Amino acid sequence: QVQLVESGGGLVQAGGSLRLSCVASGSIFSIDDMGWYRQVPGKQRELVAAITSGGSTNYADSVKGRFTISRDNAKNTVYLQMNSLKPEDTAVYYCNAGAPPVRYWGQGTQVTVSS
């Protein structure tokens, strides 16, 4: 089992920045890729950004150029630096980690961007 604990969410004005962190513990040897998803009420959870153990990244088109995902393997932590935030970025952000077919989820952290 892997436990994921997110932090760093909050309320920010449009144009501002936040950095999310997610620390993994437990059976971390089973983790390959890590990533961030987000979900708003009534909509499906969507991928925001992902990063492999080798450092390859993937971003949703809506966040390219504004968000940066990174990871510190020594600290078992993945980060999401979010710049130039927009009201449409408002969502609960979830950390995700694992290796197919096993995936683990964090409890989520709320990000609210005011206009």
GIRANOR-V57694 format. One record per helix or strand. SS is the DSSP state (a for helix, b for strand). FROM is the first residue (numbers start at 1). LEN is the number of residues. If there is no record, write none. Layout:
ss = (SS	SS)
from = (FROM	FROM)
len = (LEN	LEN)
//
This chain:
ss = (b	b	b	a	b	b	b	a	b	b	a	b	b	b)
from = (2	10	18	28	33	46	57	61	67	77	87	91	102	109)
len = (6	4	9	3	7	6	3	3	6	6	3	9	4	6)
//
